[in-house]
Amino acid sequence: MSSAPSVFNLAGKTALVTGAGSGIGQAIARALAAAGARVWVVDRDSAAGEATAAALRTASAAAEFALLDVSSEPEALALAARLDAVDILVNNAGIGHVGNLTATTAADLDRLHAVNVRGPFNLCKAFVPGMLARGRGSVINLASVGGVVAVRDRLAYTATKHAVVGLTRALALDHSHTGVRFNAICPGRVETPFVQARIAEYPDPAKAYREMASTQLNGRMARPDEIAASALYLASDEAAMVTGSCLMIDGGWTAGK
């Protein structure tokens, strides 16, 4: 595995990344492992998660897989009970729903809330007490541009990502003198494998890409590794003065909002 810049050296630290079987979570797991962290790849898809952990080990990284449904507090607490201390917690797992009020049911909202909001809450309940006891740690929650501005036809998604931003800021405020930092990353549109597959289904994929990317001032989607770079910074000691922040990685989407 290629070495990361020495300023972002995570040697001796243990990281846990949820939703790390693919997309942004997988890219974050790779970045943290490349910087020297031991990485727990956490996902509800055992095949995808095992494959990610195996690929990291093939690249000479220390990585293990753990199966977890983030919406389950008992599962999160059980995982914390069997793991060694975690220094870096990345709450990346999340789901979406397309629809405005009339196209969103209470069940849709509950389903997104269970993963997008209760998931980070459950993992923080499970792992933050250990960080507080040790007086150090970095918690990184994946929010979205939808956590700071409304996204059309994404009612439930926007509501839950606003909640992630609020959760992050409340945690940072409540634990401001503990040595544990809490930050959120707010990506715009990201060209993950899932998004690529969706684009490929359109009659004109190139046109579909341009339309999806048009919300971002630089005219393109972000790559997963660009989101991972921001997570690497927030996980590192170089971000010691950063807590309660929402880092916008959106190609300028929210610049004029």
N, C-alpha and C positions, 0 to 999 in steps of 0.2 A: 504494500500500500504506500502511495506517495506520501511524503512527509508534509505536514502543514507548517505554515509560518511559525517560527518559534514564539512569537508574541501571543499566539493562541494555543499555548501548550496545555493540554488537559491530562497529561500523564499523571497517574495516580488517582484519577477521579473516576467515579462510576456514574454513568448516565442511563436514564430510562426514557425511551421514546415510544409513545403510544401511536398506533396506526402506522407502524414502521414497515409494514409489509410491502408498501408500494408508494409511489408518488412523493409528496413533500416529506413525509415521515421517513421514508427510505433514504432520501437524500440527506436529511438531517442526521440519521444514524451513521451514514457513511462519513459525513464531515466530522462528526464528533469522534468517531473511531480513528480517522486519519490524524486527528490532533492528539491521539494517545489515550483517549478515554476507553474504559471498559464499558461496553454498550449492551444494555438489555433491550432487545427488540421485542416489543409488545404488540400483539395484534389479536383480533378475534378469528382471523383466517390463519390456521396453523400452517398450511402449505406455503402461503406467501411469507409468513413470518420466519419459518424455518429456512426458507430459501434465502432470505435477506441475511439472516445470521450466518448461514453457511458461506455466503459470498464474502462477508466481512472476514470470516476466519480464513478463507482461502487467500485473502489479501493481507494475511498476517495480523489481523486485528483480534482483540479479545471481545468476543460477542456470544451472547446466549439468547435463546428465545423463551418467551413466556406467553402462554395463552391467557387472554383476559377480555372480558366484556366490561368496558369502562363504565357502563351504566349500572353495574352491580357493586354497591359498596362492600358487601361481604367478600366478593372476589378481590377487590382492591386491597382490603385489609389483610386478607390471607396472603396475597402476594408480598405485601410489605413485611409480613411476619417471617417469611422464608428467605427474603433477600438480605444481603449485606447492606450497609449504609449506601444511600443514593445521594450523590452530590448535585446532580443535574436532573431535573424532571421536565420533560417536554410533553405537554398535553396537546398532541397533534390530532388525535382521532376525531373525526367529525363527519357529519352527513348533511345533505341538502334536500331541499324540496322546492319545486317550481310552482308558484301559485300566489295570487293575491288573496284577499279575504274570502271571496266567494269560492275560490278553488283550493282552500285550505281548511281541513277539518280539525276539530279538537284533537283527534288521534294523531294527525300529522304534526301538530305543534308539540304534543306530548312526546312523540317519537324523537323529534329533533332535540327537545329539551333534555331528554334522558341521556343522549350521547354528548351533545355540544356543551351543555351546562353542567348537568349532574356528573358527567364524566370527569372533567377537570376538578370539580368539587370533591368527588370521591377519591381521586388520586392525591389531591392535596391533603385531605383528611388522613390518608394512609401514610404519606411519606413526609409531609412537612414537619410533623412533631419531631421526627428524628433529626431533621435539619436544624430545627430550633434548639434542640438539646446540644447539638454540636457547635452551634453558633456560626454556621455557614451553609450556603446552598444557593442554587439558582433555579427558579421555576419559570418556565417559558410556556405561555399559553398561545396557541394558534387561534387568533381571531380572524379578522377579514376587514376589507374596506367596508363590508356590511356591518361592522361593529362600530363604525363612526359616522357613516352616512347610510341613507336608505338605498336599497337596490330594488329596482322595479321587478315586480312579480316574484319576489323572494321574501314574503312576509314573515314566515316562520324562521327562515334562515337569518334574516336581518335582526329579528327580535332576539334570537338566541346568541348571535354574535355580539350584539350590544351587551348582553348579559355577561359574556366572557370578558369584555373590556371592563365592565363594572366590577366583576369578581376580582380581576387582576389589580385594579386600583385599590379596592378595599383591602385586599391582602397586603399590598405594599404599605398602605397607611397603618394598618393594625400592627404590622411587624417591622416597623421602620428602623428600629434600633437593635435588631437581632443578628445581623450579619447575613440574613437570608433575603435575596432579592427576587422580586416578582415583576415580570414584564410580559407584554403581549406583542406578537408579530401580526400585522394586518396586511396580508397580501391582496393584490388585485387579482386579475385573472392569471392563472398559471397553467402552462402547457404540460400537464401531467399526462401519463398514459391514458387515464380515463377520459380526459378532455380530447386527446388526440383521437381516441376511438370514436368519440361522439362526432367530432368534426368529419371523420372519414365516412360517416353515414350520410352526409349531405350530398346532394347532386353535384354541387360545386364546392369542394372542400376549401379551396383557396379563398373563395368569397366568404365562406362561413368563418374562416380564421380571421379575415380582415374585419368582419362585423363584430366578432367577439372581442378582438383586440382594440377596436376603435374607441372604447371608453378610456384607454390609457394614452396619455399625451405622446408617448414615444412610439406609438403605433404597433406595438408588439406585446405578446404575453411574456410574463417572466418564466424563467426556467426553474425547475425545482432546486437546482444547486444554488441559484441566487437567493432563494428563501433560506436555504441551509446555511449560507454564509452569514446571514444575520443572526441565526440561532447560535452559530459558533461564537460570534462576538459576544452575544448576551450571556453565553455559558462561561465565558472566559473571565479571568481576573482583570483584564483590560476594561471590562464594563462594570468595575466596582462601584462607580458613581451613578449607575443607571438602575433605577427601580421605579415602578409605577408608570413606566413609559409604554407607549403604543407605537412601535416602529412601523411606519408605513412603507411597504415595498410594493408600490402600485403603479409605477410608471407615470406618476403625475395625475392619476385618476381624481384624487381628492384635492388637488392643488387649488382649484377654483371654487371649491364647495364652501 
